[in-house]
Amino acid sequence: MAQDAAGRLLAAGRAEEALQVVEIALSRETRDSAWCDPPELDDAHFACLEALGREEGLRRSLWARFERCLCRGALRRLLKRLPDFDDVETEDRAREVVLLFSPIEAGLAFCFARPDLTLAAQLVLSRTEEIDGDAYEILTPAAEALSSAQPLAAVLIWRSMIEFALERARSSRYGHAARHLASCADADAAIGNYQGRPEHDAFIQGLRKAHQRKAAFWARVREASDGV
């Protein structure tokens, strides 16, 4: 493996040769796969640049890794290497990257790992239509985390999962969807402005109109509302 060879060269004091090995491998990996995420190669690359004292190159490479896959470690390492005020500017740039990153679920995962609930809410509110309601492993804890401080964002996440379950007729998820709808009802009082989106009662009316024949779901809704 290129990273192993680079490690041996670095240990032998041959950093320039190690860098060449890694850069060739990185070029090949990038060419072969648009989905490539070579963390071990990137780490070897960073080590080579650091050994050679190429600070600007290292900073650019750390930023490139963050920008490509929202790598928290790369961003954290970059911020530590920046002087005062430059790190603040870079954090602002990083937030802009997160707000535009696709898929949106990756951006949400980044926000909750940091954590940055304000950024997560901004992401949800600006790109609601992109949320994949099937990504419940990320969305369920995200909505719960946002429910107190950012109730509208939480409701929009719950709605995305409800709509996915109903539109795809995923009956195995009707119980979850009913509980999400109950959570939306609980959050309604804390939302003074739905920012152009349907309010809770209007959302329910829309669901009933579009999915009135899904009796199993509405039975679950009644159970959830009764506290069963």
N, C-alpha and C positions, 0 to 999 in steps of 0.2 A: 504494500500500500504506500502511496506517495507520502502520506503524513508520517508513516513510520520511517521511511527513508530520510525524510527531512529531519526528523527528530535525531536520527543517528548522525547526520551531517552537522546539525547544530551542536550536538554534544562534542563533536570533534573540532569545533571551532570553524566550521566551513559554512558560515551563514549565507554567503552569496550563492553557493551551489544549492543549498537547501531551498532558498527562495526560488531559484530557477525550476527546481523539481516541482514545487508547490504550484507555481504560476502555470506551468504546462498542464498539470493535472486539473487545475481550476478551469482553464480554458476548455479542456476536453469535456469536463463534466457539464459546464454551462452549454456547450454546443450540443451535447447529446440529449439533454432533457430540460424542457422549459420549466419543469417542476422541481428542479434540482435544489436541494438544501444540504450542502456538504459541511456540517458543523465541524467535523474533525479536520478537514482540509482548511477551513477558514481559521480555526485555532492555530494550526501550524503556520498559516500565512501570517497571522498576527505575531506569532513568536519570532518568525524570521525578520519581519520588519522592525520589531522592537530590538532584536539583537543587533541589527544594522544601524540603529539610531535613526530610522526614517520615520520621524514623528508624523509628518504631514500625510505620508502614505498610509500609516497605521490608522490615523483618524479617518481618512477617506474610506478605508476598507471596513472599519467598524461601522461607519454610517451606512455603507452599502449593504452590509449584512442586515442591519436593522431595517433598512428601507425595503429589502427584498422579502423578509419573512417576519418582521416585527420581533426580532430577537431582543429580549429584555437584557440579556447579559451583555450583548454588544453595545447597546445604548448606555447601560450603566457604566461599562468600562470606558466608553468614550467620554461621558460626562465627567468622570473623575480626572481625565487628562486635560480638560479644558480650563482656562483661567476664568476668574470671576466675570460674570456678565455674559461671557460667551456660552457658558453652560445654560444660562437662562434662555438665551436666544435659540440654542439647539433644542431645548425641551419644547419650546413653542413650535419649532419646525417639526419635531417628532409628533406632536399632537395633530398637526395638519396631515401628516402621513397617515396616522391612525384613522382620521376622519374620512380619508379617501380610499383606504385599503379594502381590497376585495379578496375573499368574501368578508362580509360585515361581521360574521361570527368570529373570525380571527381577531378583528379589531376589538370586539367585546371581550374575548378571552384575555387580550393584552390589558385592557382597562381594569379588569377585575383582579388580574395578577399583580398589578402595581401597588395598591389599588387606586383608581381614579374614577369615582362614581359620577362626577360632574361630566367628565369626558364621555363616559359610557352613555349617559343620558343624552348628551348632545349628538352622539352617533346614532342612537335609536331614533331621536326626533327628526334628524335630517335625512335618514335613509330607511324609514319604516318599511317601505314597500319591498325592500331587498331582504328583509329578514326571512330566513328559511324556518318555517314553523316545525319542520321535522327535526331540527337541531336541539332537541329538548335537553340533552345533556349539558349544553351551555346555557340555553335560554331559561330553564327552570331556576337554577341558582341565581342567574342574573336578575330575573324579575324579583326574586325574594330580596336580593341585596338592595335593589333600587326602590322597593315598595315604600319605605319610610320617607326618604329624602327626595325621591324623584318618582312620585306615584304615577304620573302620566306615562313616563317611559316604561314603568313596570306594566301598566295596563296594555300598552301597545305590544309588548312582548307576549303577554298572556293571550291577547287577541290573535296574534299570529299563530300561536299553537292551537287555539280553538278552531280557527278557520281552516288550518291545515287538516286537523282531524276530521272535520265535517266535510270539507270539499273532497277529501280522498276517501271518505267513508271508512275511516280507521276505527271501527267499533271498539277495538281493544283499548283505545285511548279516550273513549267517551267519559269515563270516570274522571280522568285527569282533566279533560277539557271542562267538565262541569265544575270541578273545584277551581279551575282557573277563572271561570265565569263568576263564581262566588267571590273570589279574590278581587276581581274587577269591581264588583258591587261594593265590597268593603272599602276599596280605595276611592270610590266615586266622590264621597264627601270631602276628601282632601284635595280634589282637583277643581280649582275655580275656573279654569279655562282649558278647554280641550284643543285649542289652537287650530280650529277649523275641522277637526275630526268629529265623528258622531259622538254625542254624549252617551252615557251608559244605556239609558232607556231606548234611545234610537238604535244603538248597536244591537240590543236584544231583538228589537222589532225586525231589523234587517236579517238577523239569524233565523228568526221564525219564518219570515217570508221565503228565504232561500232554502231552509232545511226543515220545513214543517213536518215532513214525512219521516224524519229520523226519530221515531218514537223512543228508541232506546236511549238516545242522548237526552231528550227532554225528561225522561224518567229519572235519569241520573241528576239532572239539574234540580228536579223537585227534591230528591233525596239530599242533595248538598244544601239546599236552602232550608230543609227541615233539620239539618244537623245530623243526618244519619251517617 
